[in-house]
Amino acid sequence: MRRPARAGEPRPVATAPPCDANRVTGEGKMLQSRQGQTARHLHLSRTLATRAAPSVTPSDLAWRVIGLLSLYRLLVPLLLLAMQSLAGPDWGLLAARPKLFVSACIAYFTAAVLLVIARRLKWSSLRIVALVNASVDAIAVGLILYASGGIASGLGILLMLPVFALTMLADRRDALLIAAVAALGVLAQQVFTGLAGATPAADYTTAGFVGALVFVVALATWPVANRLRESEALVRRQEIDLANMAQLSQYIVQHLRESILVVDAQDRIRLINESAAQILGDENAYPDALIGEVSPRLLFLLESWRQGSGGNEALPAVDPTFVAADGGRVMRAHFAPLGSSSPAPVLIFLEDTGLIAEQVQQSKLAALGRLSASIAHEIRNPVGAMSHAGQLLAESPHLTEEERRLTQIIRTNADRVSGIIDNVQRLSRRERARLELLSLPAWTEEFHAEFCETMQWPRARLMVSGTPSDVEVRVDPDQLRQIV
């Protein structure tokens, strides 16, 4: 049976366990920004969930109570009619007004059926539902009491359960109003009974006692019902928070560069991101799939980790690698338990060994760059001293032409070494290239002469050919020299 719409009730966003925070550090500022935005949306939805819940809403508990009360209304008149048919007209309850008694039971049953049908309507307020039900119970039970001869029949007890149930759905003011309607029905039928014939004075006292008992039931029930409503509202808000946290976890896991999946104690995949699905095979890797069907090797590694490592992440006795579904990558599996239960769900990280080797190579290159920069810095001072000594030697008036040529070689190569040192240090600092427009033939001839002079080769030993005379390039001269 379809339930009415629940006014004011927030709807959680539907859709997995949190991941290891230490492995997320490489995701960068963009992912952190997205996480911050999602967290802000979570905070907003949590605030809205807290503020949107009114004091009384047609919740699941309320409709369950109304459903049980409807069943009670259907059973009471049927039981009374069954007792009437079994006991016959001499039954004490029928001695006063037997036809009215039967008619009142039929009317009560009909009203109960109509209230069950009315549950399909979109009730805007639970207060209206409670007051309508209370009015129907007060009128129907009042008619049954009147038909059975008044309060002395003992059927006034039929009002206690409806008052108890409807008070659970109302606030304090409406709880008193429901009790007042029920008490008014009891007193009204007693007045009409007295007008119809002589009744003992004690019946009025009994009617007043029943009316007072109705108020006692309402006042005693309301605090308990209020705590139940608060507990239900708290559970509802927690469900919204959990749903949003699950969505946030799913968002974070799906945007991680690392390949992650969660396997439960029955070796079924509970969570897997797109990267891990590509490694294990998109067609087979999906939630609720058995990990053994997706990757038998990964299942073997998981069982070895569970049995032999005692919960440690390392696999000392087994090579924790397997081949990806595409056959071109070798993956390394890392395991981490989730929770303290045994067996516990397991978080599995899949690392590409090729990427690991590449990272190691990059680290080596970075260290080599720092070492080169350090060596270049140490060489700068001796080269500067040699260049300065060559300049002082060139100022001597007693040098021969051959000696002056040698001092020129010293100065040229010292300048070249200084340029190399500057380039190495600039590369270690990752400075931008200084682009210049160069005539490639002229630069080539200059480099050819300098190189042959440095190597003390005859110029005929190194030939330059195939260079057009009108080629110009925009390049850093120092970097071009290093390349050549």
Sine and cosine of phi, psi and omega as CSV:
sin_phi,cos_phi,sin_psi,cos_psi,sin_omega,cos_omega
0.00,0.00,0.77,-0.64,-0.06,-1.00
-0.96,0.28,0.70,-0.72,0.01,-1.00
-1.00,0.00,0.44,-0.90,0.06,-1.00
-0.92,0.39,0.35,-0.94,0.04,-1.00
-0.90,0.43,0.59,-0.81,-0.05,-1.00
-0.99,-0.13,0.95,-0.30,-0.09,-1.00
-0.93,0.36,0.75,-0.66,0.11,-0.99
0.98,0.19,-0.05,1.00,-0.05,-1.00
-0.99,0.10,0.84,-0.55,0.00,-1.00
-0.94,0.33,0.55,-0.84,0.00,-1.00
-0.96,-0.28,0.87,-0.49,-0.01,-1.00
-0.94,0.33,0.43,-0.90,0.06,-1.00
-1.00,0.09,0.88,-0.47,-0.10,-0.99
-0.95,0.31,0.47,-0.88,0.38,-0.93
0.54,-0.84,0.00,0.00,0.00,0.00
0.00,0.00,0.27,-0.96,-0.44,-0.90
-0.87,0.49,0.49,-0.87,-0.02,-1.00
-0.91,0.41,0.47,-0.88,-0.02,-1.00
-0.98,-0.19,0.15,-0.99,-0.03,-1.00
-0.93,0.36,0.87,-0.49,-0.07,-1.00
-0.93,0.36,-0.43,0.90,-0.04,-1.00
-0.94,0.35,-0.31,0.95,-0.05,-1.00
-0.99,-0.14,0.08,1.00,-0.04,-1.00
-0.98,-0.22,-0.01,1.00,-0.16,-0.99
-0.91,0.42,-0.35,0.94,-0.05,-1.00
-1.00,-0.03,0.19,0.98,-0.11,-0.99
-0.99,0.13,-0.27,0.96,0.14,-0.99
1.00,0.03,0.07,-1.00,-0.11,-0.99
-0.94,0.33,-0.49,0.87,-0.04,-1.00
-0.90,0.44,-0.72,0.70,0.02,-1.00
-0.91,0.41,-0.62,0.78,0.04,-1.00
-0.89,0.46,-0.62,0.79,0.03,-1.00
-0.91,0.42,-0.68,0.74,0.03,-1.00
-0.90,0.43,-0.64,0.77,0.04,-1.00
-0.89,0.45,-0.64,0.76,0.02,-1.00
-0.89,0.45,-0.66,0.76,0.03,-1.00
-0.91,0.42,-0.68,0.74,0.01,-1.00
-0.90,0.43,-0.63,0.78,0.04,-1.00
-0.90,0.44,-0.60,0.80,0.04,-1.00
-0.92,0.39,-0.63,0.78,0.07,-1.00
-0.89,0.45,-0.62,0.79,0.04,-1.00
-0.89,0.46,-0.70,0.72,0.02,-1.00
-0.89,0.46,-0.63,0.78,0.01,-1.00
-0.91,0.41,-0.71,0.70,-0.01,-1.00
-0.91,0.41,-0.56,0.83,0.04,-1.00
-0.91,0.40,-0.65,0.76,0.03,-1.00
-0.91,0.43,-0.69,0.73,0.02,-1.00
-0.90,0.44,-0.62,0.78,0.01,-1.00
-0.90,0.44,-0.60,0.80,0.00,-1.00
-0.94,0.34,-0.63,0.78,-0.08,-1.00
-0.99,0.11,-0.43,0.90,-0.12,-0.99
-0.98,0.18,-0.33,0.94,-0.06,-1.00
-0.98,0.22,0.92,-0.38,0.05,-1.00
-0.97,0.24,0.08,-1.00,-0.05,-1.00
-0.92,0.40,-0.58,0.82,0.03,-1.00
-0.74,-0.67,0.87,-0.50,0.03,-1.00
-0.75,-0.67,0.48,-0.88,0.04,-1.00
-0.94,0.33,0.97,0.26,-0.10,-1.00
-0.99,0.11,0.02,-1.00,0.04,-1.00
-0.88,0.48,-0.67,0.74,0.01,-1.00
-0.88,0.47,-0.68,0.73,-0.02,-1.00
-0.88,0.48,-0.71,0.71,-0.04,-1.00
-0.95,0.31,-0.46,0.89,0.11,-0.99
-0.92,0.40,-0.66,0.75,0.03,-1.00
-0.89,0.46,-0.70,0.71,0.01,-1.00
-0.90,0.44,-0.60,0.80,0.05,-1.00
-0.90,0.45,-0.69,0.73,0.05,-1.00
-0.91,0.42,-0.61,0.79,0.03,-1.00
-0.92,0.40,-0.60,0.80,0.06,-1.00
-0.90,0.43,-0.64,0.77,0.06,-1.00
-0.89,0.45,-0.63,0.78,0.05,-1.00
-0.88,0.48,-0.69,0.72,-0.01,-1.00
-0.91,0.41,-0.56,0.83,0.02,-1.00
-0.95,0.31,-0.56,0.83,-0.07,-1.00
-0.98,0.18,-0.61,0.79,-0.09,-1.00
-0.86,0.50,-0.81,0.58,0.00,-1.00
-0.90,0.43,-0.55,0.83,0.04,-1.00
-0.91,0.42,-0.66,0.75,0.03,-1.00
-0.91,0.41,-0.66,0.75,0.02,-1.00
-0.90,0.44,-0.67,0.74,0.04,-1.00
-0.92,0.40,-0.60,0.80,0.04,-1.00
-0.91,0.42,-0.67,0.75,0.04,-1.00
-0.91,0.42,-0.60,0.80,0.01,-1.00
-0.91,0.41,-0.65,0.76,-0.01,-1.00
-0.94,0.33,-0.50,0.86,0.01,-1.00
-0.99,0.17,-0.64,0.77,-0.07,-1.00
-0.99,0.12,-0.44,0.90,0.00,-1.00
0.99,0.11,-0.05,-1.00,-0.07,-1.00
-0.93,0.36,-0.25,0.97,0.00,-1.00
-0.99,0.14,-0.02,1.00,0.00,-1.00
-0.90,0.45,0.67,-0.74,-0.12,-0.99
-0.85,0.52,-0.56,0.83,-0.04,-1.00
-0.94,0.35,-0.35,0.94,-0.03,-1.00
-0.99,-0.15,-0.01,1.00,-0.08,-1.00
-0.90,0.43,-0.53,0.85,-0.07,-1.00
-0.98,0.18,-0.90,0.43,-0.09,-1.00
-0.64,-0.77,0.99,0.17,-0.10,-1.00
-0.90,0.44,-0.66,0.75,-0.01,-1.00
-0.91,0.42,-0.67,0.74,0.02,-1.00
-0.91,0.41,-0.56,0.83,0.02,-1.00
-0.89,0.46,-0.74,0.68,0.00,-1.00
-0.90,0.43,-0.67,0.74,0.00,-1.00
-0.89,0.45,-0.64,0.77,0.01,-1.00
-0.91,0.42,-0.64,0.77,0.03,-1.00
-0.91,0.42,-0.66,0.75,0.02,-1.00
-0.91,0.42,-0.66,0.75,0.02,-1.00
-0.90,0.44,-0.64,0.76,0.02,-1.00
-0.89,0.45,-0.67,0.74,0.02,-1.00
-0.91,0.42,-0.67,0.75,0.02,-1.00
-0.89,0.46,-0.69,0.73,0.03,-1.00
-0.89,0.46,-0.60,0.80,0.03,-1.00
-0.90,0.44,-0.65,0.76,0.03,-1.00
-0.90,0.43,-0.67,0.74,0.01,-1.00
-0.90,0.44,-0.61,0.80,0.03,-1.00
-0.93,0.38,-0.56,0.83,0.07,-1.00
-0.91,0.42,-0.67,0.74,0.04,-1.00
-0.91,0.41,-0.59,0.81,-0.04,-1.00
-0.92,0.40,-0.27,0.96,0.04,-1.00
-0.90,0.44,-0.34,0.94,0.02,-1.00
-0.96,0.27,-0.28,0.96,0.00,-1.00
-0.95,0.30,0.38,-0.93,0.03,-1.00
-1.00,0.02,1.00,0.00,0.00,-1.00
-0.97,0.26,0.80,-0.60,-0.01,-1.00
-0.99,0.17,-0.34,0.94,-0.06,-1.00
-0.56,-0.83,0.68,-0.73,0.08,-1.00
-0.94,0.33,-0.42,0.91,0.02,-1.00
-0.88,0.48,-0.68,0.74,0.02,-1.00
-0.90,0.44,-0.66,0.75,0.02,-1.00
-0.87,0.50,-0.72,0.69,-0.03,-1.00
-0.90,0.43,-0.69,0.73,-0.04,-1.00
-0.93,0.36,-0.62,0.79,0.05,-1.00
-0.90,0.44,-0.70,0.71,0.03,-1.00
-0.90,0.44,-0.66,0.75,0.01,-1.00
-0.90,0.44,-0.65,0.76,0.00,-1.00
-0.91,0.42,-0.68,0.74,0.02,-1.00
-0.88,0.47,-0.69,0.72,0.00,-1.00
-0.91,0.42,-0.69,0.72,-0.03,-1.00
-0.89,0.45,-0.69,0.72,-0.02,-1.00
-0.93,0.36,-0.72,0.69,-0.07,-1.00
-0.92,0.40,-0.73,0.68,0.00,-1.00
-0.92,0.39,-0.58,0.81,0.06,-1.00
-0.88,0.48,-0.67,0.74,0.05,-1.00
-0.90,0.44,-0.66,0.75,0.02,-1.00
-0.90,0.43,-0.65,0.76,0.05,-1.00
-0.89,0.46,-0.70,0.71,-0.01,-1.00
-0.89,0.45,-0.66,0.75,-0.01,-1.00
-0.94,0.35,-0.45,0.89,-0.03,-1.00
-1.00,-0.03,0.07,1.00,0.09,-1.00
0.97,-0.24,0.15,0.99,0.08,-1.00
0.95,-0.31,-0.22,-0.98,-0.10,-0.99
-0.92,0.38,-0.34,0.94,-0.03,-1.00
-0.92,0.39,-0.30,0.95,0.01,-1.00
-0.93,0.36,-0.32,0.95,0.00,-1.00
0.99,0.13,0.07,1.00,-0.02,-1.00
-0.99,0.16,-0.02,1.00,0.06,-1.00
-0.89,0.46,-0.34,0.94,0.02,-1.00
-0.91,0.42,-0.30,0.95,0.01,-1.00
-0.90,0.44,-0.34,0.94,-0.02,-1.00
-0.99,0.15,-0.30,0.95,-0.14,-0.99
-0.91,0.40,-0.70,0.71,-0.03,-1.00
-0.92,0.40,-0.71,0.71,0.08,-1.00
-0.86,0.51,-0.65,0.76,0.03,-1.00
-0.89,0.45,-0.68,0.73,0.02,-1.00
-0.88,0.48,-0.71,0.71,-0.05,-1.00
-0.94,0.35,-0.70,0.71,-0.05,-1.00
-0.95,0.31,-0.47,0.88,0.06,-1.00
-0.91,0.42,-0.49,0.87,0.04,-1.00
-0.92,0.39,-0.31,0.95,-0.05,-1.00
-0.99,-0.16,-0.08,1.00,-0.16,-0.99
-0.89,-0.46,0.28,-0.96,0.15,-0.99
-0.99,0.12,-0.08,-1.00,-0.12,-0.99
-0.89,0.45,-0.68,0.73,-0.03,-1.00
-0.91,0.42,-0.72,0.70,-0.01,-1.00
-0.94,0.35,-0.49,0.87,0.07,-1.00
-0.89,0.46,-0.68,0.73,0.06,-1.00
-0.92,0.39,-0.59,0.81,0.03,-1.00
-0.91,0.41,-0.65,0.76,0.05,-1.00
-0.89,0.46,-0.69,0.72,0.04,-1.00
-0.89,0.46,-0.62,0.78,0.00,-1.00
-0.91,0.41,-0.66,0.76,0.03,-1.00
-0.88,0.47,-0.69,0.72,0.01,-1.00
-0.91,0.42,-0.70,0.71,0.02,-1.00
-0.90,0.44,-0.62,0.79,0.03,-1.00
-0.89,0.45,-0.62,0.79,0.05,-1.00
-0.89,0.46,-0.66,0.75,0.01,-1.00
-0.91,0.42,-0.74,0.67,-0.04,-1.00
-0.92,0.38,-0.61,0.79,-0.01,-1.00
-0.90,0.44,-0.70,0.72,0.01,-1.00
-0.90,0.43,-0.54,0.84,0.02,-1.00
-0.94,0.35,-0.61,0.79,0.05,-1.00
-0.90,0.44,-0.72,0.69,0.02,-1.00
-0.91,0.42,-0.57,0.82,0.06,-1.00
-0.90,0.44,-0.67,0.74,0.04,-1.00
-0.91,0.42,-0.61,0.80,0.03,-1.00
-0.93,0.36,-0.50,0.86,-0.02,-1.00
-0.97,0.23,-0.36,0.93,-0.02,-1.00
-0.01,-1.00,0.10,-0.99,-0.04,-1.00
-0.94,0.34,0.75,-0.66,0.07,-1.00
-0.77,-0.64,0.54,-0.84,0.02,-1.00
-0.89,0.46,0.52,-0.85,0.02,-1.00
-0.90,0.44,-0.44,0.90,-0.01,-1.00
-0.91,0.41,-0.40,0.92,0.01,-1.00
-0.92,0.40,-0.58,0.82,0.05,-1.00
-0.91,0.42,-0.62,0.78,0.05,-1.00
-0.90,0.43,-0.66,0.75,0.02,-1.00
-0.90,0.44,-0.65,0.76,0.03,-1.00
-0.89,0.46,-0.67,0.74,0.05,-1.00
-0.90,0.44,-0.61,0.79,0.02,-1.00
-0.91,0.42,-0.66,0.75,0.03,-1.00
-0.90,0.44,-0.66,0.75,0.04,-1.00
-0.88,0.47,-0.66,0.75,0.04,-1.00
-0.91,0.41,-0.61,0.79,0.02,-1.00
-0.90,0.43,-0.56,0.83,0.06,-1.00
-0.88,0.48,-0.69,0.73,0.03,-1.00
-0.91,0.41,-0.61,0.79,0.03,-1.00
-0.89,0.45,-0.69,0.73,0.03,-1.00
-0.88,0.48,-0.68,0.73,-0.01,-1.00
-0.91,0.42,-0.71,0.70,-0.03,-1.00
-0.93,0.37,-0.53,0.85,0.01,-1.00
-0.98,0.21,-0.48,0.88,-0.05,-1.00
-0.99,0.15,-0.56,0.83,-0.15,-0.99
-0.86,0.50,-0.71,0.71,0.02,-1.00
-0.87,0.49,-0.65,0.76,0.02,-1.00
-0.91,0.43,-0.69,0.73,0.02,-1.00
-0.90,0.44,-0.60,0.80,0.01,-1.00
-0.90,0.44,-0.67,0.74,0.05,-1.00
-0.91,0.42,-0.60,0.80,0.04,-1.00
-0.90,0.43,-0.65,0.76,0.02,-1.00
-0.91,0.41,-0.66,0.75,0.04,-1.00
-0.90,0.45,-0.66,0.75,0.03,-1.00
-0.90,0.43,-0.65,0.76,0.01,-1.00
-0.92,0.40,-0.65,0.76,0.04,-1.00
-0.90,0.44,-0.63,0.78,0.04,-1.00
-0.90,0.43,-0.69,0.73,0.03,-1.00
-0.89,0.46,-0.63,0.78,0.00,-1.00
-0.91,0.43,-0.68,0.73,0.03,-1.00
-0.91,0.42,-0.62,0.78,0.04,-1.00
-0.91,0.41,-0.59,0.81,0.07,-1.00
-0.89,0.45,-0.65,0.76,0.04,-1.00
-0.90,0.43,-0.69,0.72,0.02,-1.00
-0.88,0.48,-0.69,0.73,0.00,-1.00
-0.91,0.42,-0.64,0.76,0.03,-1.00
-0.90,0.44,-0.66,0.75,0.01,-1.00
-0.94,0.35,-0.61,0.79,0.06,-1.00
-0.91,0.42,-0.61,0.79,0.06,-1.00
-0.90,0.44,-0.65,0.76,0.03,-1.00
-0.91,0.41,-0.66,0.75,0.03,-1.00
-0.89,0.45,-0.70,0.71,0.02,-1.00
-0.89,0.46,-0.67,0.74,0.03,-1.00
-0.88,0.47,-0.66,0.75,-0.01,-1.00
-0.89,0.45,-0.72,0.70,-0.03,-1.00
-0.91,0.42,-0.71,0.70,-0.04,-1.00
-0.90,0.44,-0.66,0.75,-0.03,-1.00
-0.92,0.39,-0.42,0.91,-0.04,-1.00
-0.99,-0.16,0.11,0.99,0.08,-1.00
-0.97,0.23,0.59,-0.81,0.09,-1.00
-0.96,0.27,-0.49,0.87,0.01,-1.00
-0.96,0.28,0.45,-0.89,0.00,-1.00
-1.00,-0.03,0.85,-0.52,-0.12,-0.99
-0.74,-0.68,0.65,-0.76,0.18,-0.98
-0.56,-0.83,0.43,-0.90,0.01,-1.00
-0.89,-0.46,0.77,-0.64,-0.01,-1.00
-0.88,-0.48,0.74,-0.67,-0.02,-1.00
-0.99,0.11,-0.10,-1.00,-0.06,-1.00
-0.92,0.38,-0.36,0.93,0.03,-1.00
-1.00,-0.06,0.25,0.97,0.04,-1.00
0.89,0.45,0.54,0.84,0.10,-1.00
-0.97,-0.26,0.62,-0.79,0.02,-1.00
-0.96,0.29,0.84,-0.55,0.04,-1.00
-0.98,-0.21,-0.49,0.87,-0.02,-1.00
-0.49,-0.87,0.69,-0.72,0.02,-1.00
-0.46,-0.89,0.70,-0.72,0.04,-1.00
-1.00,-0.06,0.12,-0.99,-0.12,-0.99
-0.90,0.44,-0.60,0.80,-0.01,-1.00
-0.90,0.44,-0.70,0.71,0.03,-1.00
-0.92,0.39,-0.58,0.81,0.02,-1.00
-0.90,0.44,-0.60,0.80,0.04,-1.00
-0.92,0.38,-0.59,0.81,0.01,-1.00
-0.93,0.37,-0.69,0.72,-0.07,-1.00
-1.00,0.07,-0.20,0.98,-0.03,-1.00
0.95,-0.33,0.91,-0.42,-0.08,-1.00
-0.88,0.48,-0.52,0.85,-0.07,-1.00
-0.96,0.29,-0.50,0.86,-0.10,-1.00
-0.97,-0.23,-0.49,0.87,-0.11,-0.99
-1.00,0.05,0.97,-0.25,0.04,-1.00
-0.45,-0.89,0.35,-0.94,0.00,-1.00
-0.84,0.54,0.60,-0.80,-0.02,-1.00
0.98,0.21,-0.03,1.00,0.07,-1.00
-0.98,0.19,0.54,-0.84,0.05,-1.00
-0.96,0.26,0.73,-0.68,-0.04,-1.00
-0.91,0.41,-0.48,0.88,0.03,-1.00
-0.92,0.39,-0.54,0.84,0.05,-1.00
-0.97,0.24,-0.49,0.87,-0.01,-1.00
-0.98,0.20,-0.75,0.66,-0.03,-1.00
-0.52,-0.85,0.99,-0.14,0.03,-1.00
-0.85,0.52,-0.58,0.82,0.01,-1.00
-0.90,0.43,-0.66,0.75,0.02,-1.00
-0.92,0.39,-0.59,0.81,0.08,-1.00
-0.90,0.44,-0.65,0.76,0.05,-1.00
-0.88,0.47,-0.69,0.73,0.03,-1.00
-0.90,0.44,-0.63,0.78,0.02,-1.00
-0.90,0.43,-0.71,0.70,0.02,-1.00
-0.91,0.41,-0.62,0.79,0.05,-1.00
-0.90,0.44,-0.64,0.77,0.03,-1.00
-0.91,0.41,-0.65,0.76,-0.01,-1.00
-0.92,0.39,-0.65,0.76,-0.12,-0.99
-1.00,0.07,-0.64,0.77,-0.17,-0.99
-0.98,-0.18,-0.35,0.94,-0.11,-0.99
-0.99,-0.17,-0.19,0.98,0.02,-1.00
0.91,0.41,0.49,0.87,0.02,-1.00
1.00,-0.05,-0.05,1.00,0.05,-1.00
-0.97,0.22,0.40,-0.91,-0.07,-1.00
-0.97,0.25,-0.50,0.87,-0.09,-1.00
-0.98,0.21,0.39,-0.92,0.10,-1.00
-0.86,-0.52,0.99,0.12,-0.13,-0.99
-0.93,0.37,-0.50,0.86,-0.12,-0.99
-0.99,-0.12,-0.14,0.99,-0.09,-1.00
-0.77,-0.64,0.65,-0.76,0.09,-1.00
-0.95,0.32,0.93,-0.37,-0.13,-0.99
-0.99,0.12,0.70,0.71,-0.01,-1.00
-0.84,-0.55,0.42,-0.91,0.08,-1.00
-0.44,-0.90,0.27,-0.96,-0.05,-1.00
-1.00,-0.03,0.71,-0.71,0.02,-1.00
-0.92,0.40,0.23,-0.97,-0.06,-1.00
-0.90,0.44,-0.48,0.88,0.02,-1.00
-0.98,0.21,-0.15,0.99,0.04,-1.00
0.97,0.23,0.01,1.00,-0.07,-1.00
-0.95,-0.32,-0.07,1.00,-0.04,-1.00
-0.77,-0.63,0.58,-0.81,0.09,-1.00
-0.96,-0.28,0.84,-0.54,-0.09,-1.00
-0.95,-0.30,0.51,-0.86,0.09,-1.00
-0.92,-0.40,0.76,-0.66,-0.05,-1.00
-0.99,-0.17,0.70,-0.72,0.11,-0.99
-0.84,-0.54,0.68,-0.73,-0.09,-1.00
-0.87,-0.49,0.58,-0.82,0.06,-1.00
-0.56,-0.83,0.77,-0.63,-0.01,-1.00
-0.96,0.28,0.50,-0.87,0.07,-1.00
-0.91,-0.43,0.95,-0.32,-0.02,-1.00
1.00,-0.03,0.06,-1.00,-0.07,-1.00
-0.96,-0.29,0.02,1.00,0.00,-1.00
-0.95,0.32,0.28,-0.96,-0.01,-1.00
-0.71,-0.70,0.87,-0.50,-0.09,1.00
-0.97,0.22,0.59,-0.81,-0.06,-1.00
-0.99,-0.15,0.42,-0.91,0.16,-0.99
-0.85,0.52,0.47,-0.88,-0.11,-0.99
-0.84,-0.55,0.73,-0.69,0.11,-0.99
-1.00,-0.09,0.82,-0.57,-0.08,-1.00
-0.90,-0.43,0.82,-0.57,0.10,-0.99
-0.97,-0.23,0.74,-0.68,0.03,-1.00
-0.92,-0.38,0.87,-0.49,-0.03,-1.00
-0.92,-0.40,0.68,-0.73,0.05,-1.00
-0.99,0.17,0.89,-0.45,-0.02,-1.00
-0.90,0.43,-0.48,0.88,0.07,-1.00
-0.90,0.44,-0.65,0.76,0.05,-1.00
-0.92,0.39,-0.59,0.81,0.04,-1.00
-0.89,0.45,-0.71,0.71,0.03,-1.00
-0.89,0.45,-0.61,0.79,0.03,-1.00
-0.91,0.42,-0.65,0.76,0.05,-1.00
-0.90,0.44,-0.63,0.78,0.05,-1.00
-0.89,0.45,-0.67,0.74,0.02,-1.00
-0.89,0.45,-0.65,0.76,0.04,-1.00
-0.90,0.44,-0.62,0.78,0.05,-1.00
-0.90,0.43,-0.65,0.76,0.03,-1.00
-0.90,0.44,-0.68,0.73,0.01,-1.00
-0.90,0.44,-0.63,0.78,0.04,-1.00
-0.90,0.43,-0.67,0.75,0.04,-1.00
-0.91,0.42,-0.63,0.78,0.04,-1.00
-0.90,0.43,-0.61,0.79,0.05,-1.00
-0.90,0.45,-0.68,0.74,0.04,-1.00
-0.90,0.43,-0.63,0.78,0.04,-1.00
-0.90,0.43,-0.67,0.74,0.01,-1.00
-0.89,0.46,-0.66,0.75,0.03,-1.00
-0.89,0.45,-0.63,0.78,0.02,-1.00
-0.91,0.41,-0.68,0.74,0.02,-1.00
-0.90,0.43,-0.67,0.74,0.02,-1.00
-0.88,0.48,-0.63,0.78,0.03,-1.00
-0.91,0.42,-0.62,0.79,0.01,-1.00
-0.94,0.33,-0.50,0.86,-0.02,-1.00
-0.98,0.22,-0.44,0.90,-0.10,-0.99
-0.83,0.56,-0.71,0.71,-0.06,-1.00
-0.90,0.44,-0.75,0.66,0.05,-1.00
-0.88,0.48,-0.62,0.78,0.02,-1.00
-0.91,0.42,-0.65,0.76,0.05,-1.00
-0.88,0.47,-0.64,0.77,0.02,-1.00
-0.91,0.42,-0.67,0.74,0.02,-1.00
-0.90,0.43,-0.65,0.76,0.01,-1.00
-0.90,0.43,-0.66,0.75,0.02,-1.00
-0.91,0.41,-0.66,0.75,0.03,-1.00
-0.90,0.43,-0.62,0.78,0.04,-1.00
-0.90,0.43,-0.63,0.78,0.04,-1.00
-0.90,0.44,-0.67,0.74,0.04,-1.00
-0.90,0.44,-0.64,0.77,0.01,-1.00
-0.91,0.42,-0.60,0.80,-0.02,-1.00
-0.93,0.38,-0.38,0.92,0.01,-1.00
-0.98,0.18,-0.12,0.99,-0.01,-1.00
-0.94,0.33,0.71,-0.70,-0.01,-1.00
-0.98,0.18,-0.12,0.99,-0.10,-0.99
-0.99,-0.17,0.20,0.98,-0.04,-1.00
-0.99,0.17,0.60,-0.80,0.11,-0.99
-0.99,0.14,0.13,-0.99,-0.01,-1.00
-0.91,0.43,-0.61,0.79,0.03,-1.00
-0.91,0.42,-0.65,0.76,0.01,-1.00
-0.92,0.39,-0.60,0.80,0.05,-1.00
-0.91,0.42,-0.60,0.80,0.05,-1.00
-0.89,0.45,-0.61,0.79,0.03,-1.00
-0.92,0.39,-0.64,0.77,0.05,-1.00
-0.91,0.42,-0.56,0.83,0.05,-1.00
-0.91,0.42,-0.64,0.77,0.06,-1.00
-0.88,0.47,-0.67,0.75,0.02,-1.00
-0.87,0.49,-0.72,0.69,-0.05,-1.00
-0.92,0.40,-0.67,0.75,-0.02,-1.00
-0.89,0.45,-0.72,0.69,-0.03,-1.00
-0.95,0.30,-0.53,0.85,0.09,-1.00
-0.90,0.44,-0.66,0.75,0.06,-1.00
-0.90,0.44,-0.61,0.79,0.01,-1.00
-0.91,0.41,-0.71,0.70,0.03,-1.00
-0.89,0.46,-0.63,0.78,0.05,-1.00
-0.88,0.47,-0.63,0.77,0.06,-1.00
-0.90,0.43,-0.65,0.76,0.04,-1.00
-0.89,0.46,-0.67,0.75,0.02,-1.00
-0.88,0.47,-0.69,0.73,0.02,-1.00
-0.89,0.46,-0.65,0.76,0.01,-1.00
-0.90,0.43,-0.68,0.73,0.01,-1.00
-0.88,0.47,-0.71,0.70,0.01,-1.00
-0.92,0.39,-0.57,0.82,0.02,-1.00
-0.93,0.37,-0.62,0.79,0.06,-1.00
-0.91,0.42,-0.62,0.78,0.03,-1.00
-0.92,0.40,-0.48,0.88,0.06,-1.00
-1.00,-0.04,-0.02,1.00,0.02,-1.00
0.82,0.57,0.74,0.67,0.06,-1.00
-0.97,0.23,0.40,-0.92,-0.01,-1.00
-0.96,0.29,0.52,-0.85,0.01,-1.00
-0.94,0.35,0.58,-0.81,0.05,-1.00
-0.99,-0.15,0.99,-0.13,-0.10,-0.99
-0.98,0.18,0.67,-0.75,0.06,-1.00
-0.69,-0.72,0.45,-0.89,0.06,-1.00
-1.00,0.03,0.93,-0.37,-0.09,-1.00
-0.91,-0.41,0.57,-0.82,0.19,-0.98
-0.99,0.10,0.93,-0.36,-0.11,-0.99
-0.87,0.48,-0.67,0.75,0.03,-1.00
-0.89,0.46,-0.69,0.72,-0.01,-1.00
-0.90,0.43,-0.67,0.74,-0.01,-1.00
-0.91,0.41,-0.61,0.80,0.00,-1.00
-0.91,0.42,-0.68,0.74,0.03,-1.00
-0.90,0.44,-0.65,0.76,0.02,-1.00
-0.90,0.43,-0.68,0.73,0.01,-1.00
-0.92,0.40,-0.61,0.79,0.00,-1.00
-0.88,0.47,-0.71,0.71,0.00,-1.00
-0.92,0.40,-0.67,0.74,-0.02,-1.00
-0.91,0.41,-0.67,0.74,-0.04,-1.00
-0.91,0.41,-0.70,0.71,0.00,-1.00
-0.91,0.42,-0.60,0.80,0.02,-1.00
-0.93,0.37,-0.63,0.77,0.01,-1.00
-0.92,0.39,-0.68,0.73,-0.02,-1.00
-0.99,0.15,-0.08,1.00,-0.03,-1.00
0.84,0.55,0.70,0.72,0.07,-1.00
-0.98,-0.22,0.48,-0.88,0.19,-0.98
-0.94,0.33,0.58,-0.82,-0.11,-0.99
-0.91,0.42,-0.36,0.93,0.02,-1.00
-0.96,0.29,-0.31,0.95,-0.02,-1.00
-0.94,0.33,-0.51,0.86,-0.01,-1.00
-0.87,-0.49,0.93,-0.36,-0.08,-1.00
-0.98,-0.18,0.60,-0.80,0.08,-1.00
-0.92,-0.40,0.82,-0.57,-0.05,-1.00
-0.56,-0.83,0.32,-0.95,0.10,-0.99
0.97,0.25,0.34,0.94,0.00,-1.00
-0.98,-0.22,0.91,-0.42,0.04,-1.00
-0.89,0.45,0.42,-0.91,-0.08,-1.00
-0.99,0.12,-0.18,0.98,-0.09,-1.00
-0.88,-0.48,0.44,0.90,-0.04,-1.00
-1.00,-0.03,0.80,-0.60,0.08,-1.00
-0.83,-0.55,0.63,-0.78,-0.01,-1.00
-0.76,-0.65,0.49,-0.87,0.10,-1.00
-0.96,-0.27,0.94,-0.33,-0.14,-0.99
-0.41,-0.91,0.33,-0.94,0.13,-0.99
-0.98,0.20,0.87,-0.49,-0.05,-1.00
-0.86,0.50,-0.63,0.78,-0.01,-1.00
-0.91,0.41,-0.69,0.72,0.01,-1.00
-0.92,0.38,-0.59,0.81,0.07,-1.00
-0.90,0.44,-0.62,0.79,0.04,-1.00
-0.90,0.44,-0.65,0.76,0.02,-1.00
-0.90,0.43,-0.64,0.77,-0.02,-1.00
-0.91,0.42,-0.71,0.70,-0.04,-1.00
-0.94,0.34,0.00,0.00,0.00,0.00
